Amino acid sequence: MNYELLENKVARISLDNGKANAVSTELAQEFMENLDRAKNEAKGVLICGHPGMFSAGFDLKVMATGPEAATTMVNQGMLLLEKLYTHPQPVVVACEGHAIGMGVFLLLVADYRIGAAGEFVIKLPETAINMPFNPTLKTLAKTHIDPLHHSRAIIQSRDYSPAEAATIGMLDETVDAGKVIDQALATLESLCALPAKQFEENKLFIRDEAIQAIHQSLHG
C-alpha cells in the first residue's frame, strides 16, 4: 500500500500491493492508519488500485491458513469499511479494472466511484463461493445497490460490466481507462471545494441509519 499527499492536499491511497490487490489484516490496519493521517493533513482521499485491477477482495492465502486468521482478517476489514464509511472528508475511488467481493464494498463506502470502461468484472461472489454476508456487508449491499438488482447482484452473484455497475450503484460513472485517475481527481477536487463542515454533517446524516447498524454489528 502506498500513501502520497498530492500538491492539492489530496491524500492518494493506493492498494497496489500485488496482482490482486488483496485485502489482508495488515493492509486493512495500514489503510486505517492512512485514513487518520489524511484526516490530519489532507482535504480529501483518492483510493486506487492499478490498471486492470482495483481489488479482488480478501487475501485467499490468509483464508487458507485457518479460521482464526481468516476471522481476524475479516474483522479488520469490517472496521476498515466502517472507518471509510464515516470518514469526514470526501472519498473518491478510481476503479481501473476488476472489483470483486471486498473490492466492491470498498467502492460502496466511498462518496463517488469512477470505473474504467472495458472488459472488467464487478461482482459480489459470496453466494457462488458459499460464503455468508455478515451484518456489515448486508447493510452496505442493501443500502447502496439498486433494489431492482438485489436478487441478481447479491443473491445470484451475477457478473456486471463497469457500465452496468454504474447503473445499479456499484459505480457512479465509467470513463476511458486512461482517464480514470484524472476524472477521479477532478471529481474529488470539486467535492473538496464544498464547505467541509457541511459536507461531513450531511454525509453522516444521510448515512446515519446504516452507520448505526454497522456500529451495532461490530461493537455491540
C-alpha positions, -999 to 999 in steps of 0.1 A, spaced: 0 0 0 12 35 -8 3 69 7 10 101 -11 0 137 -3 -5 155 -36 0 192 -41 -37 200 -39 -39 184 -5 -54 152 -17 -43 120 0 -38 93 -26 -40 58 -11 -31 30 -35 -39 -6 -29 -11 -16 -53 3 -44 -33 3 -72 -59 -16 -87 -88 -49 -89 -70 -45 -60 -45 -59 -84 -19 -71 -70 14 -51 -86 43 -51 -79 80 -20 -58 76 -33 -39 47 -66 -31 65 -46 -18 95 -23 3 74 -53 16 54 -69 28 86 -37 45 98 -35 63 64 -71 75 68 -62 90 102 -32 107 86 -53 120 57 -78 135 82 -50 155 97 -32 167 66 -55 164 36 -88 178 23 -99 146 6 -90 110 -2 -84 93 -35 -84 54 -34 -70 35 -64 -56 1 -74 -37 -3 -106 -47 -5 -143 -67 -37 -148 -74 -44 -111 -89 -24 -82 -92 -53 -57 -101 -90 -59 -112 -89 -23 -98 -106 8 -65 -124 7 -72 -160 0 -38 -171 13 -48 -159 47 -82 -176 44 -63 -209 37 -43 -207 69 -73 -214 91 -104 -199 106 -87 -179 133 -65 -159 109 -95 -156 85 -117 -142 112 -91 -117 123 -87 -105 87 -124 -102 81 -129 -83 113 -102 -58 104 -118 -55 70 -151 -46 85 -135 -20 108 -119 -5 77 -152 -3 59 -168 14 89 -139 39 91 -141 47 54 -179 50 55 -177 75 83 -146 94 71 -155 131 73 -137 141 41 -147 134 5 -136 99 -6 -134 91 -43 -124 57 -58 -107 53 -91 -115 17 -101 -93 10 -131 -103 -27 -135 -119 -56 -117 -135 -53 -83 -146 -85 -66 -161 -91 -32 -145 -69 -6 -132 -48 -35 -169 -39 -43 -175 -30 -7 -146 -6 -8 -164 10 -37 -197 12 -19 -184 30 12 -169 59 -9 -187 91 -18 -181 87 -56 -168 59 -77 -153 61 -112 -147 30 -132 -127 21 -163 -148 12 -193 -138 -22 -207 -139 -60 -202 -138 -58 -164 -159 -76 -138 -177 -60 -108 -191 -88 -87 -203 -100 -53 -193 -137 -54 -204 -147 -19 -233 -170 -30 -212 -186 -57 -184 -194 -33 -207 -204 -4 -198 -175 19 -223 -156 40 -227 -119 41 -220 -106 76 -242 -78 91 -219 -50 79 -219 -63 43 -256 -69 43 -262 -33 54 -239 -18 28 -252 -40 -1 -289 -34 7 -283 3 12 -263 11 -19 -272 -14 -46 -304 -7 -66 -332 -28 -50 -342 -40 -85 -308 -57 -87 -307 -72 -52 -316 -106 -65 -291 -106 -94 -262 -88 -77 -265 -101 -41 -283 -135 -43 -272 -147 -77 -236 -135 -78 -240 -120 -113 -211 -105 -131 -215 -68 -140 -195 -48 -165 -184 -14 -153 -211 2 -175 -238 -20 -159 -223 -14 -124 -227 23 -129 -265 19 -134 -270 -1 -101 -250 18 -75 -217 -1 -75 -201 27 -96 -213 62 -104 -198 65 -138 -173 50 -163 -147 67 -185 -120 55 -208 -94 35 -189 -67 61 -194 -88 89 -180 -100 73 -147 -74 89 -124 -77 123 -139 -115 122 -137 -114 110 -101 -90 138 -91 -112 164 -108 -143 150 -91 -125 149 -57 -114 185 -62 -149 196 -68 -161 178 -37 -133 193 -16 -144 228 -28 -177 223 -9 -179 236 27 -161 209 47 -182 210 79 -215 209 60 -202 181 38 -194 160 68 -226 168 86 -248 159 56 -228 128 48 -232 114 83 -269 124 84 -278 107 52 -259 75 62 -270 76 99 -292 45 99 -267 24 81 -238 37 103 -258 28 134 -265 -7 121 -228 -12 112 -216 1 145 -240 -22 164 -229 -52 145 -192 -45 151 -192 -31 186 -224 -43 202 
